[in-house]
Amino acid sequence: MSYVDGFVLAVPKARLEEYKEMARLAGSVWKEHGALAYVECVGDDVPFGELTSFPRSVQAKEDEVVVFAWVVYGSRQERDDILAKVMADPRLEGSMKDAPFDGKRMIYGGFEAFIEL
Protein backbone atom coordinates (compact mmCIF):
# COMPACT_ATOMS: atom_id res chain seq x y z
CA MET A 1 0.00 0.00 0.00
CA SER A 2 1.09 3.54 -0.65
CA TYR A 3 1.81 6.34 1.79
CA VAL A 4 0.29 9.83 1.48
CA ASP A 5 1.22 13.23 2.89
CA GLY A 6 -1.85 15.48 3.11
CA PHE A 7 -2.03 19.27 3.47
CA VAL A 8 -4.75 21.87 4.05
CA LEU A 9 -3.85 25.57 4.04
CA ALA A 10 -5.29 29.03 3.47
CA VAL A 11 -3.86 31.19 0.69
CA PRO A 12 -4.67 34.89 0.26
CA LYS A 13 -6.63 35.35 -2.97
CA ALA A 14 -4.24 38.16 -3.92
CA ARG A 15 -1.30 35.70 -3.79
CA LEU A 16 -2.96 32.67 -5.37
CA GLU A 17 -1.05 32.88 -8.67
CA GLU A 18 2.22 33.20 -6.73
CA TYR A 19 1.22 30.12 -4.72
CA LYS A 20 0.43 28.19 -7.91
CA GLU A 21 3.91 28.98 -9.27
CA MET A 22 5.47 27.75 -6.04
CA ALA A 23 3.32 24.60 -6.15
CA ARG A 24 4.33 23.83 -9.75
CA LEU A 25 8.00 24.06 -8.77
CA ALA A 26 7.45 21.99 -5.61
CA GLY A 27 5.54 19.36 -7.57
CA SER A 28 8.31 18.97 -10.12
CA VAL A 29 10.91 18.68 -7.33
CA TRP A 30 8.84 16.07 -5.45
CA LYS A 31 8.29 14.03 -8.62
CA GLU A 32 11.96 14.30 -9.61
CA HIS A 33 12.94 12.88 -6.23
CA GLY A 34 10.55 9.94 -6.56
CA ALA A 35 7.01 10.89 -5.50
CA LEU A 36 4.40 8.90 -7.41
CA ALA A 37 1.85 11.74 -7.53
CA TYR A 38 1.61 15.37 -6.47
CA VAL A 39 -1.79 17.10 -6.43
CA GLU A 40 -2.84 20.65 -5.43
CA CYS A 41 -6.50 21.74 -5.41
CA VAL A 42 -8.13 25.14 -4.81
CA GLY A 43 -11.36 25.08 -2.82
CA ASP A 44 -14.46 25.45 -4.96
CA ASP A 45 -17.25 24.08 -2.77
CA VAL A 46 -15.92 24.36 0.79
CA PRO A 47 -18.60 26.00 2.96
CA PHE A 48 -17.74 27.49 6.32
CA GLY A 49 -19.31 24.99 8.73
CA GLU A 50 -20.88 25.69 12.11
CA LEU A 51 -18.43 23.52 14.05
CA THR A 52 -15.96 22.05 11.59
CA SER A 53 -14.98 22.64 7.98
CA PHE A 54 -11.94 23.07 5.77
CA PRO A 55 -12.02 26.87 6.19
CA ARG A 56 -12.35 26.60 9.99
CA SER A 57 -9.53 24.07 10.20
CA VAL A 58 -7.01 26.60 8.85
CA GLN A 59 -8.72 29.75 10.20
CA ALA A 60 -9.35 30.97 6.65
CA LYS A 61 -10.20 34.64 6.34
CA GLU A 62 -12.66 36.26 3.91
CA ASP A 63 -9.85 37.16 1.51
CA GLU A 64 -8.37 33.63 1.46
CA VAL A 65 -9.05 30.38 -0.38
CA VAL A 66 -8.51 26.89 0.99
CA VAL A 67 -5.96 24.65 -0.73
CA PHE A 68 -6.08 20.88 -0.31
CA ALA A 69 -3.01 18.96 -1.48
CA TRP A 70 -1.42 15.55 -1.28
CA VAL A 71 1.71 13.69 -2.29
CA VAL A 72 1.73 9.92 -2.91
CA TYR A 73 4.70 7.65 -2.26
CA GLY A 74 5.28 3.91 -2.56
CA SER A 75 5.80 3.47 1.19
CA ARG A 76 6.58 5.32 4.42
CA GLN A 77 10.29 4.57 3.95
CA GLU A 78 10.22 6.01 0.42
CA ARG A 79 8.40 9.08 1.78
CA ASP A 80 11.04 9.63 4.44
CA ASP A 81 13.85 9.28 1.89
CA ILE A 82 12.15 11.52 -0.70
CA LEU A 83 11.16 14.15 1.86
CA ALA A 84 14.77 14.42 3.06
CA LYS A 85 15.90 15.05 -0.52
CA VAL A 86 13.10 17.57 -1.15
CA MET A 87 13.87 19.52 2.02
CA ALA A 88 17.56 19.68 1.04
CA ASP A 89 16.82 20.75 -2.55
CA PRO A 90 18.09 24.33 -3.04
CA ARG A 91 15.35 25.09 -5.60
CA LEU A 92 12.80 25.30 -2.81
CA GLU A 93 14.80 27.39 -0.33
CA GLY A 94 13.78 30.81 -1.65
CA SER A 95 10.12 29.94 -2.15
CA MET A 96 9.62 29.02 1.50
CA LYS A 97 11.27 32.11 2.96
CA ASP A 98 8.51 34.35 1.62
CA ALA A 99 5.80 31.73 1.20
CA PRO A 100 2.47 33.06 -0.09
CA PHE A 101 0.60 31.53 2.87
CA ASP A 102 0.78 31.38 6.66
CA GLY A 103 2.56 28.13 7.45
CA LYS A 104 1.44 28.31 11.08
CA ARG A 105 -2.13 27.64 9.97
CA MET A 106 -1.28 24.77 7.63
CA ILE A 107 -2.45 21.31 8.63
CA TYR A 108 -0.39 18.38 7.41
CA GLY A 109 0.34 14.78 8.19
CA GLY A 110 1.34 11.40 6.82
CA PHE A 111 -1.20 8.66 6.18
CA GLU A 112 -0.86 4.96 5.45
CA ALA A 113 -3.31 3.89 2.75
CA PHE A 114 -5.53 0.93 3.59
CA ILE A 115 -7.76 0.89 0.49
CA GLU A 116 -6.64 1.62 -3.07
CA LEU A 117 -9.21 1.00 -5.79
ABEGO torsion letter per residue (X at the ends): XBBBBBBBBBBBAAAAAAAAAAAAAAAAAAAAAGBABBBBBBBABBBBBAABBAAAAAGBBAABBBBBBBBBBABAAAAAAAAAAAAABAAAAAAAABBABBAAABBBBBBBBABBX
